[in-house]
Structure formats: structure tokens, C-alpha cells
Amino acid sequence: MKTSLDRLLGDGYDIRLRPQYGDEPLSVGMSIDVASIDSVSEVNMDYTLTLYFQQSWRDERLASGDPRLNLTLDNRVVDKIWVPDTYFVNDKKSFIHTVTRKNKMLRIQQDGTIFYGLRATTDLACMMNLKRYPMDEQNCTLEIESYGYTTDDIRFHMLGNHAVTGVDNLKLAQFKVTDSKLVIRNITFATGSYPRVSLSFRLKRNIGFFILQTYLPCSLMTILSWVSFWINHEATAARVALGITTVLTVTTISTNVRQSLPKIPDIKALDVYLICCFVFVFLALLEYAMVNCTYYGNMARMTKAKRKKTPKQPTSRRNLAGGRRKQYATVTKTRLRQVPFTKSCRAGRIRKTAHSANGKRRSGQISRNSVGKKKRGYGSRARKSISNLKLPVIRDVSIIDKVARVAFPASFAIFNFVYWTYYIF
């Protein structure tokens, strides 16, 4: 066995030349067993694929003709024979598994047919269209091509009718594989035409996670902002606090969602919903500002109108003294027309003395305290009249709140109907 193997791989075998060199193109068969799709990254625009990749071709230089020489050899023998220079076109980073040994397989049959297989994990570029995110479907591919040999040297074909397996068993957290498609074509570059095998996966995103994580909380915050329409418009602190809380909550949800997405200029379906929820919440806060301005503006106008209708009460010392002088002047004119009149102030009291017609003196004393009491009496009556100007508490809500109770829920329901109809159907 050793002698036969040494003879096949001896000096007569040139690893630098492909089989059938100078003749027709070599036919290389392929089969792919998809083990798993480990992750899909929207930020990096790639996905991670683990697969078993097998290639088969015929090298007549290794044909022994002995049925006993159907050999399964160690992976180190791969470095001693010619193998196709296939590579993954959209590969970013790959590695061949090495536990417990390097996961490579080489089998040589008696007619020179070679089966070469390996187990690898690769990060493959996948350009995604996120305009319908998270109701989107992505088409991610595995592109296999010959790096140096053109179609004049190598042609690819698939091994049998079931050359691609394992797709039906794939399970992903956020996606469902709805379809897979295999295409073999030639790609033309400046250096020539090269064979290429394309295996594409149709990935449909599961929306359940986003409904629980984003859509439901945003909808509940929007509905919660409408509670302020049923709160008394005089409860400023309660309504403003509720409005600000809902605005900040929707903003936080929106920020957390955008952190897991690439910074692209396209407006995604999720962005549309978040923006509209933010607008509804913000308008609910502005609605109270309108109610507040309308209510207190009407209150100020009514107060001003009542003040114009209410007569003014005399409260000053000058008015009070003038009234008293007028009263005594009237008495003097009628009874004491030509009687001298004197006034003296003593010990904080005001003394008024007059001589009557029969010569007797008449005196009257007006205490400063009594004048103060009179003054306080007038002041209390004035304050009472001002207090009567206060408007009664308006128990009925304003017409703006009544309209908002209907307009906001109806508008949000219409928006949801249009949104889900457009993006799902």
C-alpha cells in the first residue's frame, strides 16, 4: 500500500499542473451541506455560515486500477496533490475547524476520482435593503468561484440532484429561511471569464420580537399620553409630568433601537412608526399648552370685564376727611351762620368748638382711633368686593380636551391601519 502510494505521488506527479492540462476543461463537481447560519448582522451587513464543502474531480495521474486502492488519506496529503483554487467571493473572514484535528478529508478512488471535503465557518457579506425593517426579507448568498483558472481550464457542476442539503433544518432566532436557490454561471472580468456557483438564501425576519420589544411599548406610551385629556385642566403638574414622561420614554426606546442598526440614510419602517408615536405624544403635550393658554386667557379677560363693571369704594384718608368737612359745613350754614369756629388738637384727639346762637359753647371730639376704624371698615369692604371678582371653578373641561379625546385615538387607529396594511400586505 505504501509502495503504491509513493509511486502515485512520486517524481512523475507534477502538482503545478492541473489534470487534463492542455486538453478540455476539467469538470469539478461540488456539494454543500449547510450546518448552520449562526448570526445575521445588520450593522456589519454580513452573516455567519458554517458548512461542509465537498469537491470532486478526476485526476488520471492518480488512477491505480487496483480496487484495493480506494484510499481515505490524512489531510496532510492534500498539500501533495493538485486541488482546485476555489474561494468564497463574498468572504470577509473564514477558518477551517481544527478540533480535534484539522477538519479536512481526502479520498482517492482507483480510477483517479478525488473527493476533497472540509468543514469551515465563514463571515459572508450580505448587502441588505432595510427600508422595510423589521418586516423585511433579505437575500444572502454564498458565492464560490475559481480564483485563477478561467472557463477554458475549469467548469463547475453540482454532484447529483441533492447537492445542497441542510437548508430545511436551519433554525434562526430572528429569521426564517423561506427559500434557497442555486445558480451556476460564468462571470467575466478583464482577465477572462470565470466559473461561479451562487447559493442564495431567502431570509424573512420574524417580527414577533419587535412587536414585544418596540411596537407594543411605543403604542402603550402613546395611549398613556391621552390620559391627560381626562385630567382636570387646572392640574398643571400632573398633566405636564405625564406628557414629559411619555415623550422621554418614546425617545429612549427610539435611541435603543437605532443603536442596533447601521447608520444609513434610508428611512426604515420602524423609524416611521417611532417618529409617528413621538409626534402623537408630543402633540398631546402641546394640546395641554393650548388648553392652558385658552383657559387662563379667558379668565383674565373675564376678570378685567368684571372690574370695569364694579363701582370703586372710597378708601383714602383724604376722601374720608373731605366727606366729614362737607357734613360739618352744611350744619354750620344752616344753624351757626355767623358763629366763629375754632379747632384745637390735644393729646391725639381732634377738638372742634363752636358757639351757638345763645352763646353756649358746643364741642365735638373725633378720636384718631375712630377715624382708623372707619378706614379699616372701608378697607375690609373693598377687599370683600375684590374677592368677589374671583371666577368660580370651571368644572367642565374645555372643548379642546373634548375634541382631543376623539381625534387622537381615531388618528392613531387610522395610522396603524395604513401602516400595517402597507408594510405587511
FENQUI-V493267 format. One record per residue. N is the residue number from 1. D_CENTER is the distance of its C-alpha to the mean C-alpha in Angstrom with 2 decimals. Layout:
N_D_CENTER ; N_D_CENTER
This chain:
1_67.47 ; 2_66.96 ; 3_69.62 ; 4_68.04 ; 5_64.61 ; 6_66.18 ; 7_68.03 ; 8_64.90 ; 9_62.93 ; 10_65.97 ; 11_66.97 ; 12_67.06 ; 13_63.29 ; 14_61.40 ; 15_57.71 ; 16_57.11 ; 17_57.96 ; 18_56.01 ; 19_57.91 ; 20_59.84 ; 21_59.69 ; 22_61.41 ; 23_61.22 ; 24_58.62 ; 25_54.93 ; 26_54.03 ; 27_52.01 ; 28_49.28 ; 29_47.77 ; 30_44.38 ; 31_42.62 ; 32_39.16 ; 33_38.21 ; 34_34.45 ; 35_34.08 ; 36_30.30 ; 37_26.96 ; 38_25.66 ; 39_22.13 ; 40_19.88 ; 41_17.74 ; 42_15.23 ; 43_15.28 ; 44_19.09 ; 45_19.56 ; 46_22.21 ; 47_23.36 ; 48_26.10 ; 49_29.16 ; 50_32.27 ; 51_35.31 ; 52_39.08 ; 53_40.47 ; 54_44.12 ; 55_46.38 ; 56_49.95 ; 57_52.68 ; 58_56.45 ; 59_58.37 ; 60_62.07 ; 61_63.06 ; 62_61.89 ; 63_63.76 ; 64_66.37 ; 65_67.83 ; 66_68.21 ; 67_66.34 ; 68_66.25 ; 69_64.09 ; 70_60.81 ; 71_59.16 ; 72_55.85 ; 73_55.64 ; 74_53.78 ; 75_50.71 ; 76_52.72 ; 77_54.89 ; 78_51.97 ; 79_52.64 ; 80_56.22 ; 81_55.64 ; 82_53.96 ; 83_50.42 ; 84_48.20 ; 85_45.82 ; 86_42.76 ; 87_39.32 ; 88_35.66 ; 89_34.63 ; 90_30.85 ; 91_31.33 ; 92_29.53 ; 93_31.09 ; 94_33.49 ; 95_36.05 ; 96_38.84 ; 97_39.03 ; 98_41.99 ; 99_42.26 ; 100_45.06 ; 101_46.45 ; 102_44.95 ; 103_43.72 ; 104_45.95 ; 105_48.60 ; 106_51.63 ; 107_54.15 ; 108_57.20 ; 109_59.31 ; 110_62.98 ; 111_62.43 ; 112_60.14 ; 113_56.85 ; 114_54.15 ; 115_51.00 ; 116_48.49 ; 117_45.30 ; 118_42.64 ; 119_39.50 ; 120_36.58 ; 121_32.89 ; 122_31.12 ; 123_27.74 ; 124_27.57 ; 125_25.59 ; 126_23.55 ; 127_22.15 ; 128_19.12 ; 129_17.92 ; 130_14.17 ; 131_14.18 ; 132_14.10 ; 133_11.66 ; 134_11.65 ; 135_14.83 ; 136_16.48 ; 137_19.87 ; 138_20.95 ; 139_24.56 ; 140_25.46 ; 141_29.09 ; 142_31.81 ; 143_34.22 ; 144_37.72 ; 145_40.29 ; 146_43.60 ; 147_43.32 ; 148_46.87 ; 149_48.83 ; 150_48.66 ; 151_49.45 ; 152_53.10 ; 153_52.93 ; 154_50.35 ; 155_48.96 ; 156_46.30 ; 157_46.51 ; 158_45.03 ; 159_47.18 ; 160_47.85 ; 161_45.84 ; 162_43.49 ; 163_42.65 ; 164_38.94 ; 165_38.35 ; 166_35.76 ; 167_32.97 ; 168_33.43 ; 169_33.02 ; 170_29.67 ; 171_27.01 ; 172_23.47 ; 173_20.70 ; 174_17.94 ; 175_20.32 ; 176_23.52 ; 177_26.24 ; 178_27.44 ; 179_30.03 ; 180_31.80 ; 181_34.11 ; 182_36.82 ; 183_38.21 ; 184_41.12 ; 185_41.69 ; 186_43.14 ; 187_41.20 ; 188_43.20 ; 189_42.91 ; 190_45.34 ; 191_47.16 ; 192_47.63 ; 193_46.21 ; 194_44.57 ; 195_43.93 ; 196_40.38 ; 197_39.00 ; 198_35.41 ; 199_33.81 ; 200_30.48 ; 201_28.06 ; 202_25.94 ; 203_22.79 ; 204_20.80 ; 205_17.51 ; 206_17.60 ; 207_14.89 ; 208_16.11 ; 209_14.04 ; 210_10.69 ; 211_12.33 ; 212_13.28 ; 213_10.36 ; 214_7.40 ; 215_9.32 ; 216_12.15 ; 217_10.83 ; 218_8.91 ; 219_12.19 ; 220_14.33 ; 221_12.99 ; 222_13.65 ; 223_17.03 ; 224_17.79 ; 225_17.62 ; 226_20.44 ; 227_22.74 ; 228_23.64 ; 229_25.50 ; 230_27.98 ; 231_28.48 ; 232_31.57 ; 233_30.89 ; 234_33.12 ; 235_30.83 ; 236_28.96 ; 237_27.71 ; 238_26.26 ; 239_24.41 ; 240_23.05 ; 241_21.96 ; 242_20.16 ; 243_18.37 ; 244_17.32 ; 245_16.20 ; 246_13.88 ; 247_12.41 ; 248_11.95 ; 249_10.52 ; 250_7.65 ; 251_7.22 ; 252_7.67 ; 253_5.28 ; 254_2.35 ; 255_5.42 ; 256_6.45 ; 257_4.59 ; 258_5.73 ; 259_8.89 ; 260_10.00 ; 261_10.04 ; 262_12.82 ; 263_12.86 ; 264_14.12 ; 265_14.74 ; 266_14.03 ; 267_11.48 ; 268_10.12 ; 269_10.34 ; 270_6.87 ; 271_6.06 ; 272_9.03 ; 273_8.20 ; 274_5.27 ; 275_7.80 ; 276_10.61 ; 277_9.78 ; 278_9.57 ; 279_12.77 ; 280_14.44 ; 281_14.03 ; 282_15.20 ; 283_18.02 ; 284_19.10 ; 285_19.65 ; 286_21.51 ; 287_23.52 ; 288_25.07 ; 289_25.96 ; 290_27.78 ; 291_29.50 ; 292_30.55 ; 293_32.00 ; 294_33.77 ; 295_35.27 ; 296_36.60 ; 297_37.70 ; 298_39.81 ; 299_41.10 ; 300_42.31 ; 301_44.07 ; 302_45.80 ; 303_46.94 ; 304_48.41 ; 305_50.22 ; 306_51.78 ; 307_53.01 ; 308_54.87 ; 309_56.62 ; 310_57.65 ; 311_61.13 ; 312_61.36 ; 313_63.40 ; 314_65.98 ; 315_65.00 ; 316_66.57 ; 317_69.82 ; 318_71.31 ; 319_70.87 ; 320_72.33 ; 321_75.38 ; 322_75.92 ; 323_76.10 ; 324_78.62 ; 325_80.81 ; 326_80.88 ; 327_82.02 ; 328_84.85 ; 329_85.91 ; 330_86.49 ; 331_88.65 ; 332_90.65 ; 333_91.42 ; 334_92.73 ; 335_94.73 ; 336_95.27 ; 337_95.71 ; 338_98.00 ; 339_97.32 ; 340_95.97 ; 341_92.56 ; 342_91.42 ; 343_88.26 ; 344_87.95 ; 345_85.12 ; 346_85.91 ; 347_83.98 ; 348_80.69 ; 349_82.21 ; 350_83.06 ; 351_86.71 ; 352_87.95 ; 353_91.76 ; 354_93.79 ; 355_97.50 ; 356_98.28 ; 357_101.17 ; 358_103.54 ; 359_102.81 ; 360_100.73 ; 361_97.61 ; 362_94.33 ; 363_91.34 ; 364_87.72 ; 365_85.12 ; 366_81.40 ; 367_79.39 ; 368_76.37 ; 369_74.59 ; 370_75.32 ; 371_73.83 ; 372_70.69 ; 373_70.50 ; 374_70.81 ; 375_68.03 ; 376_65.72 ; 377_66.49 ; 378_65.42 ; 379_62.23 ; 380_61.28 ; 381_61.83 ; 382_59.66 ; 383_56.79 ; 384_57.14 ; 385_56.97 ; 386_53.77 ; 387_52.17 ; 388_52.98 ; 389_50.71 ; 390_47.53 ; 391_45.61 ; 392_45.31 ; 393_41.91 ; 394_40.06 ; 395_39.19 ; 396_37.66 ; 397_34.08 ; 398_33.67 ; 399_33.34 ; 400_29.85 ; 401_28.57 ; 402_30.44 ; 403_28.91 ; 404_25.31 ; 405_25.92 ; 406_26.47 ; 407_24.48 ; 408_20.99 ; 409_21.17 ; 410_22.93 ; 411_20.47 ; 412_17.49 ; 413_19.69 ; 414_20.65 ; 415_17.14 ; 416_16.35 ; 417_19.72 ; 418_19.27 ; 419_15.80 ; 420_16.97 ; 421_20.37 ; 422_19.31 ; 423_17.04 ; 424_19.18 ; 425_22.60
